[in-house]
Amino acid sequence: WFAWIYSAANLLLVFCPVRGVVQICVNAWYVSNLFNVWLSAIGIGAIFYFLPKLTGRPLYSYYLAQVAFWGIALFGGWGFINVNAPLPSWIPSLSAVLGVMMILPVLAVFLNVRGTACGCTGASSDDRVLTLFRFGSLSFVVAQLMNVIGAIRPINEILAFTYFFPAQNHWLVLGFFASVMFGAFYYILPQVLNVDPIASAKIRLQTIFLLGGVILTGVALGVGGIFQGINLSKTDVAFADVIKGTFPFIFASTTGWLLIVIAGLLLLLNLLSLGGRAGCACWKKCGKSEVCS
């Protein structure tokens, strides 16, 4: 899928670029497929694979899983084209209708995750990894609901050029995809390297910083975008005042980004410690245990 959308977008936008406003359609198609289909399919596939392993339960419904994947494939790649784009009105209208239909796979994912993981609690490293998958699932629902809301024409006219849509991308890429991939790292690497899992406390610390940063940045940009759009629609408010009104939300989102950077550094330290223990195990097998000591 990625090879198809990437090659098609490069052909139509870079090597043999189409003319005029058609570039808007191609770009929207590529971005929508990249985020809403390719990244979403990988993340949802990882969630549906790891949740049964972490909870010790079968997946709640394979039929809902099929609804989720086929719904993403059918409705996710049609591009959430801005209603104000210089295109024939039927194109953004059709895009908005198909965008709203994304509520079906989102609901299927939510019900499947809730039915599989509901009630699983504990303090082991597997439970901390499960927290990452739960948060990733919740972030996917939030991101796609923001997409659906933003596809509605009256709302899109207010929020089109605000921080609302960067907030949606933030929830999808860092809240959903990154959280799921971090959880996959913590589950797969100890088994591949044949070492003990990372301590639960270390995973918990990294998870706290990641969740705190994602929530703080996502909420700040989302709420800030709503206020920004409302003020932009008021003719009696100067543009400079609109920009100044977003400063508190930008400061809050910057703090969130700092927490995310700390979470990334903690992940790096956890993975390095895992690799170090794997290296020690190899040295011991080679009869050089004094190096590890």
C-alpha positions as CSV (number, residue, x, y, z in Angstrom):
1,W,0.0,0.0,0.0
2,F,2.8,2.4,0.9
3,A,4.7,1.6,-2.3
4,W,1.6,2.4,-4.3
5,I,0.7,5.7,-2.6
6,Y,4.3,6.9,-2.4
7,S,5.2,6.2,-6.0
8,A,1.9,7.6,-7.3
9,A,2.3,10.8,-5.3
10,N,5.9,11.3,-6.5
11,L,4.9,10.6,-10.1
12,L,2.0,13.1,-10.0
13,L,3.6,15.8,-7.9
14,V,7.3,15.6,-8.5
15,F,8.4,13.8,-11.7
16,C,5.4,14.5,-13.9
17,P,3.4,17.0,-11.9
18,V,-0.2,17.5,-12.7
19,R,-1.4,21.0,-13.3
20,G,-3.3,23.5,-11.2
21,V,-5.7,22.7,-8.5
22,V,-5.5,18.9,-9.3
23,Q,-2.3,19.0,-7.1
24,I,-4.5,19.7,-4.1
25,C,-6.5,16.5,-4.7
26,V,-3.4,14.4,-5.2
27,N,-1.7,15.8,-2.1
28,A,-4.8,15.3,0.0
29,W,-5.2,11.7,-1.3
30,Y,-1.5,10.9,-0.4
31,V,-1.6,12.5,3.1
32,S,-4.9,10.8,3.9
33,N,-3.7,7.4,2.8
34,L,-0.4,7.8,4.6
35,F,-1.9,8.7,8.0
36,N,-5.4,7.3,8.0
37,V,-4.8,4.1,6.1
38,W,-1.1,3.0,6.2
39,L,-0.1,4.1,9.7
40,S,-3.6,3.3,11.1
41,A,-3.6,-0.2,9.6
42,I,-0.1,-1.0,11.1
43,G,-1.0,0.3,14.5
44,I,-4.4,-1.4,14.6
45,G,-2.9,-4.6,13.4
46,A,-0.3,-4.4,16.3
47,I,-3.0,-3.7,18.8
48,F,-5.2,-6.7,17.7
49,Y,-2.1,-8.9,17.8
50,F,-0.6,-7.9,21.1
51,L,-3.7,-7.4,23.2
52,P,-4.6,-11.1,23.3
53,K,-1.0,-12.0,24.2
54,L,-0.8,-9.4,27.0
55,T,-4.3,-10.1,28.5
56,G,-4.3,-13.8,28.0
57,R,-7.7,-13.5,26.3
58,P,-8.9,-14.1,22.8
59,L,-9.7,-11.1,20.7
60,Y,-13.2,-10.0,21.5
61,S,-14.5,-10.1,17.9
62,Y,-12.8,-11.0,14.7
63,Y,-15.8,-9.7,12.8
64,L,-15.2,-6.2,14.4
65,A,-11.6,-6.5,13.4
66,Q,-12.6,-7.1,9.8
67,V,-15.0,-4.1,10.0
68,A,-12.2,-2.0,11.3
69,F,-9.7,-2.9,8.6
70,W,-12.1,-2.8,5.7
71,G,-13.6,0.4,7.0
72,I,-10.2,2.1,7.1
73,A,-9.3,0.8,3.6
74,L,-12.6,2.0,2.1
75,F,-13.1,5.4,3.9
76,G,-9.6,6.4,5.2
77,G,-7.9,7.3,1.9
78,W,-10.3,9.6,0.2
79,G,-8.7,12.7,1.6
80,F,-10.2,15.2,4.1
81,I,-10.1,18.0,1.5
82,N,-10.7,21.5,2.9
83,V,-14.1,22.8,2.0
84,N,-12.6,26.1,1.1
85,A,-10.2,24.5,-1.4
86,P,-10.5,26.0,-5.0
87,L,-12.2,22.8,-6.3
88,P,-15.6,21.9,-7.6
89,S,-17.9,21.7,-4.6
90,W,-18.8,18.1,-5.1
91,I,-15.1,17.0,-4.4
92,P,-14.8,18.4,-0.8
93,S,-18.4,17.4,-0.2
94,L,-17.8,13.7,-1.2
95,S,-14.6,13.8,0.8
96,A,-16.5,15.0,3.9
97,V,-19.1,12.3,3.6
98,L,-16.6,9.5,3.3
99,G,-14.6,11.1,6.1
100,V,-17.6,11.0,8.4
101,M,-18.0,7.3,7.5
102,M,-14.7,6.7,9.3
103,I,-16.8,6.6,12.5
104,L,-17.6,2.9,11.7
105,P,-14.1,1.5,11.9
106,V,-13.4,3.8,14.9
107,L,-16.3,2.3,16.7
108,A,-15.3,-1.2,15.8
109,V,-11.7,-0.6,17.2
110,F,-13.1,0.9,20.4
111,L,-15.5,-2.0,21.0
112,N,-12.9,-4.6,20.2
113,V,-10.2,-3.1,22.5
114,R,-12.8,-2.5,25.3
115,G,-14.1,-6.1,25.1
116,T,-10.6,-7.6,25.1
117,A,-8.7,-5.5,27.6
118,C,-11.4,-4.4,30.0
119,G,-10.6,-5.3,33.6
120,C,-7.0,-6.3,33.1
121,T,-4.8,-4.6,35.8
122,G,-1.6,-5.3,37.5
123,A,2.0,-4.1,38.2
124,S,4.1,-6.4,36.0
125,S,6.0,-5.2,32.9
126,D,3.4,-6.7,30.7
127,D,0.7,-4.7,32.3
128,R,2.7,-1.5,31.8
129,V,3.1,-2.4,28.2
130,L,-0.6,-3.0,28.0
131,T,-1.1,0.6,29.2
132,L,0.7,1.8,26.1
133,F,-1.6,-0.2,23.9
134,R,-4.7,1.1,25.7
135,F,-3.6,4.6,25.4
136,G,-2.7,4.1,21.7
137,S,-6.2,2.8,21.1
138,L,-7.8,5.7,22.9
139,S,-5.6,8.2,20.9
140,F,-6.7,6.6,17.7
141,V,-10.3,7.1,18.6
142,V,-9.6,10.7,19.6
143,A,-7.7,11.5,16.4
144,Q,-10.3,10.0,14.1
145,L,-13.2,11.7,15.9
146,M,-11.4,15.0,15.5
147,N,-11.0,14.1,11.8
148,V,-14.7,13.4,11.5
149,I,-15.6,16.6,13.3
150,G,-13.3,18.6,11.1
151,A,-14.8,17.1,8.0
152,I,-18.2,18.7,8.7
153,R,-18.5,21.8,6.5
154,P,-19.7,24.4,9.0
155,I,-17.0,23.3,11.5
156,N,-14.3,23.0,8.9
157,E,-15.0,26.6,7.8
158,I,-14.1,27.8,11.3
159,L,-11.2,25.4,12.1
160,A,-9.6,24.9,8.7
161,F,-6.5,27.1,9.3
162,T,-6.0,26.7,13.0
163,Y,-4.0,24.5,15.4
164,F,-6.9,22.0,15.6
165,F,-5.7,19.9,12.7
166,P,-2.1,19.8,13.8
167,A,-3.5,18.6,17.1
168,Q,-5.3,15.8,15.3
169,N,-2.1,14.7,13.6
170,H,-0.3,14.8,16.9
171,W,-2.9,12.4,18.5
172,L,-2.6,10.1,15.5
173,V,1.2,10.0,15.1
174,L,2.5,10.3,18.7
175,G,-0.6,9.4,20.8
176,F,-1.6,6.4,18.7
177,F,1.2,5.1,16.4
178,A,4.2,5.9,18.6
179,S,2.6,4.5,21.8
180,V,1.7,1.3,20.0
181,M,5.2,0.9,18.5
182,F,6.9,1.6,21.9
183,G,4.7,-1.1,23.4
184,A,5.7,-3.5,20.6
185,F,9.4,-2.7,21.3
186,Y,9.0,-3.6,25.0
187,Y,7.3,-6.8,24.2
188,I,9.3,-8.1,21.2
189,L,12.9,-7.1,22.0
190,P,13.3,-9.1,25.3
191,Q,12.1,-12.2,23.5
192,V,14.3,-11.6,20.4
193,L,17.4,-10.9,22.6
194,N,16.5,-13.7,25.0
195,V,16.8,-11.6,28.2
196,D,14.5,-10.6,31.0
197,P,12.0,-7.9,30.3
198,I,12.7,-4.3,31.3
199,A,11.7,-3.5,34.9
200,S,8.1,-2.4,35.3
201,A,9.2,0.8,37.1
202,K,11.3,1.9,34.1
203,I,8.5,1.3,31.7
204,R,6.0,3.1,34.0
205,L,8.3,6.2,34.2
206,Q,8.7,6.4,30.4
207,T,4.9,5.9,30.0
208,I,4.0,8.7,32.4
209,F,6.2,11.2,30.5
210,L,4.9,10.0,27.2
211,L,1.2,10.1,28.2
212,G,1.6,13.4,30.0
213,G,3.3,15.0,27.0
214,V,0.9,13.7,24.4
215,I,-2.2,14.7,26.4
216,L,-0.8,18.2,27.3
217,T,0.2,19.0,23.7
218,G,-2.9,17.5,22.1
219,V,-5.4,19.2,24.4
220,A,-3.5,22.5,24.3
221,L,-3.4,22.6,20.5
222,G,-6.9,21.3,20.1
223,V,-8.5,23.8,22.5
224,G,-6.3,26.6,21.2
225,G,-7.3,25.8,17.7
226,I,-11.0,26.1,18.6
227,F,-10.5,29.5,20.2
228,Q,-8.3,30.6,17.3
229,G,-10.9,29.6,14.8
230,I,-13.7,31.5,16.7
231,N,-11.6,34.6,16.9
232,L,-10.6,34.4,13.3
233,S,-14.3,34.4,12.3
234,K,-14.9,37.6,14.2
235,T,-14.4,40.7,12.0
236,D,-13.9,43.0,15.0
237,V,-10.8,41.1,16.3
238,A,-7.4,42.0,14.8
239,F,-5.3,39.2,13.4
240,A,-2.4,40.2,15.7
241,D,-4.7,39.8,18.7
242,V,-5.7,36.4,17.4
243,I,-2.1,35.3,17.3
244,K,-1.4,36.7,20.8
245,G,-4.4,34.8,22.1
246,T,-2.8,31.5,21.1
247,F,0.4,32.1,23.1
248,P,-0.8,30.3,26.3
249,F,-1.7,27.3,24.3
250,I,1.6,27.3,22.5
251,F,3.5,27.5,25.8
252,A,1.5,24.6,27.2
253,S,2.1,22.5,24.0
254,T,5.8,23.3,24.2
255,T,5.9,21.9,27.8
256,G,4.2,18.8,26.4
257,W,6.8,18.5,23.7
258,L,9.5,18.7,26.4
259,L,7.9,15.8,28.2
260,I,7.7,13.8,25.0
261,V,11.5,14.4,24.4
262,I,12.2,13.1,27.9
263,A,10.0,10.1,27.2
264,G,12.1,9.4,24.1
265,L,15.3,9.6,26.0
266,L,14.0,7.2,28.7
267,L,13.0,4.8,25.9
268,L,16.5,5.0,24.5
269,L,18.1,4.3,27.9
270,N,15.7,1.4,28.4
271,L,16.6,-0.1,25.0
272,L,20.3,0.5,25.6
273,S,20.1,-1.3,29.0
274,L,18.3,-4.2,27.3
275,G,21.0,-4.4,24.6
276,G,23.7,-4.3,27.3
277,R,22.2,-7.2,29.1
278,A,22.0,-9.1,25.9
279,G,25.6,-8.4,25.2
280,C,26.6,-9.6,28.6
281,A,24.7,-12.8,28.0
282,C,26.6,-13.4,24.8
283,W,30.0,-12.8,26.5
284,K,29.1,-15.3,29.2
285,K,28.2,-17.9,26.6
286,C,31.6,-17.3,25.1
287,G,33.3,-18.0,28.4
288,K,34.2,-14.3,29.1
289,S,32.0,-13.7,32.1
290,E,34.7,-11.6,33.8
291,V,34.0,-8.8,31.3
292,C,30.3,-8.6,32.4
293,S,31.3,-8.5,36.1
